């Protein structure tokens, strides 16, 4: 007879019942997918990452407070599952009794500012698992729907989503490196590429801003942001680019090397018309002769929803 107690007990089943009560009629935004699917996936990711039963219960209930339950739901969670579970759920919520009219980006600014104050790794594990599944879901739906995806959301755009997820990635990459953060990094990279290629297909005048920092150095309005040299080179290979802005460093050097190769091969048509640099570092000395250097565009302030064109 096996005397080892099960990792998940009747407490977890009670949490599933409460999650069903809170979310049983809900669907993922713009889909017919039951919202409970998200909760089960997040819980699975937490358990795969080494989380215990308290963390699994918190993962199952992580949206119950923020999505309308408020303080009464938080008190109920504490009575039923203890202060540790309630504390994780509270820390994972944008707000306990939030203002539903508050702009999405303001809530996310506040959440990103709060994350560095979190000291409990259990909170970070649940929060990271939630963000990984959300990012994966956005990528999956973007593959199918493209730019139409953003019509589902009232206060979110591709630019704002990338700003937010890049901020999350910067934090978790520093505080919690590991498989879950690697999963988030892959999802953010794919989303950035899908958005860049979609924008290039839809725009007649293409201005490409090459910068890995999607959070603090987003492209100005009207510019397509390529997250690195590989994405930029692929865009330059597929589309005519009218202006190319580089942030000086290894990524810029790689793009310059590729452009010089195109120049040596007498490529026709030439992949870009004008070259600019953004950032404080000096521009690379080597430049293709084919390019005319232009005035650098204005840098984009973090989290702005309206950007100035360069």
N, C-alpha and C positions, 0 to 999 in steps of 0.2 A: 504494500500500500504506500502511495506517495504522500508524505506528510507535508510537502512544500506547499504553502498557501498560494493560490492563484495570484498572478501579478495584478489582475483587475478583478475586483470584488463586486459585491452588490452595490457598493457606493457608486461605482462607475455606471452600472445599469440605471441607477437612480438619476445620474447626471444626464444620460441619454434620454430618459423620460422627460426631464425638465427641458432639455434642448428641444425635444419634439413639441412640448407644450408651447415653448416660446417661438419656434421657427417652423413648425410642421406645415403651415400653409404657405410659407415663403418660397420664392424662387430666386435664383441668381439673376441679377439685373439683366433684363432683355432676353432671358432664356426661359425654358421650361425645366431647367435643372433644379431639383429640390435643393433648397439652401442647406439642408442637412448633409448633402454630399460634401460641401466645403468643410463642414465641421468634422466629419469623419476623416477626410484626407488630412486636415491639420493635426488631428489627434494621432493619426498614423505616423505622420512625420515626427511628431514629438516623441512617440514611443520608440521609433527607429533610431532617434538621436540619443536615446538613453533616459528619457523622462520617466518619472515614477507615476503612480496612480493619481496623486494630487495634480501633477502637471497634465495628465491625460484628461482629468475632469475639468481643469481650467481651460484646456484647449477646446473641449466640447462646449463649454459655456462662454467662450471668450467674447462673443458678440451679444450675449443676452442682455447685458446692462446697457451698452452703447446703443443698441438698436431698439430702444424704447422702454426697456425695463427700468432703467434708472436706479435711484437709491433703494426703492422697495425690492427690486430684484437682487441687488447687491446684498441687502440684509438677509434675504431668503437664502442666497448661496452660502452666506456665512453660517447661518443657522443649520443648514443641511450638510455642509461639507467642510466647515471649519474656516478659521481665519486665514490659513495659508492659501487655500484655493481662492477665497474672496480677494485676497491681496493681489494675487497674480492676475485675476480677471480685471480688477480695478486698474492696475498698472498698464494692462494691454488695451484699455479703452481710451479713445480720444477724449471723452468726457463722460462723467457719470450722469449728470442731468444737463446735457448740452442744449444749446439753442439750435433748433432745426433750421433756422434761417441763416445761421453763420456760414459764410462762404467756405467751400471745401478747402481751398488753399490756405485759409487762415487756420483751420483745424490742423492741417498737416504741418504748417510751420510750427505750431505749438507742440505737436507730437514729436517732431524732430528735435526741438529744443529740450524736450523732456527726457528723451532717451539717454543722454549721457549721465543723467542723475540716477538711473536705475542701477542698483548694485546686486540685485538677485538674479543669478544666471537662469533660474527657472522662468522668470519673466521674459528674459531675452530669448530663451529657447522657444516658448510659445509664440511670442511676437514674430520671431524670424520664420517659424513654420507657416504662420498665417500669411506673411508677406510673400514667401516662396510660392504658395499655392495661388494667391491672387495674381502674381506676376505671370506664372505659367498659364493661368486661365486667360489673361489678357492676350498673351502671345498666341495661344491656340485660336482664340476668336478673331484676332487680327489677321491671321493667316487666311481665314475663311471670308472675312467681311471687309478687310482693308479699312479705309478711312471712315466708312459708314459706322464702324464700331462706336466712335465717339458720340454718335447721335443718341446712344442709350443714356448718356450721363448728362446731367444738367449743368454741372459746374466744372467739368474736367475736359481737357484737351490732351492730345499726344504730348505736347510740350510740357504741360503741367505734370502729367504722369511720369515722364522721363526725369523731370526735375526732382520729383518726390522719390522715385525708386533709386535714383543715383545718390540722393542723400542717405537713404536707408543703407545702400550698399557701402558707402564710405564709412558709415558708423559700424555696421556689422563686420566689415572687413578688418577693421581695427580692433574691435572688442571681442568678436566671436568668429575667428577664422575656423574653417572646417567644411564638411560636406554640404551642410545646409546653405552656408554663405556662398559656396561654389555654385550651388544650384541657382541661387539668386543672381549671381554674376552672369551666368549663362543666359538666364531669362532676360535680364536687362540688356545684355549685348544683342540678343536676337531681336528684341522689341525695337531697340535703337536702329538696327539695320532695316527692319521692315518699314519703320516710319520714314527713314531717309529715302529708301528706294521708292516708296509710295509718293512722297513729296516730289521727288525728281521726275516721276512719270506724269504728275499732274501739272507741273510748272513749265511755263514756256521759257522764262528767263531763270536760269539755274545759278544760284550763288551758294557755294559749298563752304561751310565753316568746319574745319577739321580740329576737333578738340575732344579729348577723352573725358573731360569734366562736364557732365551733363547737368550738374547741380549749380556750381558757382560760376561757370563760364558758358552758359547756354548761348546759342546763336541768336543774334538780333532777329526781329521779325522779318520774314522774307528770305532768310537764309536756311539752307538745309544743313543739319548738323550730322557730320560723320564722326563716329566715336574713335576712329583710329585710322592708321595708314591703309590697312587692308580694305576697310569700307570705302575710304576716299578713292583709292585706286580702282576699285570695282565700279564706283560711280563714274569716274573719269573714263573708264573703258567702255561703259554702256551709253553714256549721255554726253552731249556737248555741254560743257560747264563754262559759264560766262565770267564768273569771278570765283576765285579760290582763296580762302583765308586760312592761314596756318598759325598754330601756336608753336613758337620755336622750341625745338627739342628733338628727341629721337624720331617721333612720329613724323614731324615735318621733314626731317632729313630723308626718311624713307620715301616720302612722296616726291621730294625734289629729285632723289636718285632715279625714281621711276620716270619722272618727266624728262630728265636728261637722256634716259635711254630712248624715250619716244622721239626726242629731238635728233639723236644720233641715227635713228632709223628713218628719219624724214617722214614721220607719220602724217598722214593727211586723211581726215581733217585733224588739226591740232586739238588736243583734249581740253584745253582751257585758254581763255583769252587774257585775263588779268589776274595778277597775284598780289595778295595783301597779307599782312601779318598782324595778329593781335597778341596782346600780352606784353610783359615788360622786358623779356629777354631779347637780345639782338637777333635779327634775322640771319639765317644761314648765309654764308658767303657765296656758296655755289648756287647759281640760279640759272634756269634755262634761258637762253637768249630770246626765245620766242615770246616770253611773257613780259607784259608791261606791268611794272609795279604801281599799284594804286594806293590811295590813302586808306589806312585801316579803318574798319567800321567801329562804331561805339560798342563797348563791352556791355553785355547784358547783365543787369543786376539780378542777384539770386531771387528766384521766386516771383519775379514780376510777371504779370499776366498780359501786359501790353508792352511791347518792346519797340525801341527806336530803330529805324532802318539805318544802315551805314551809309 
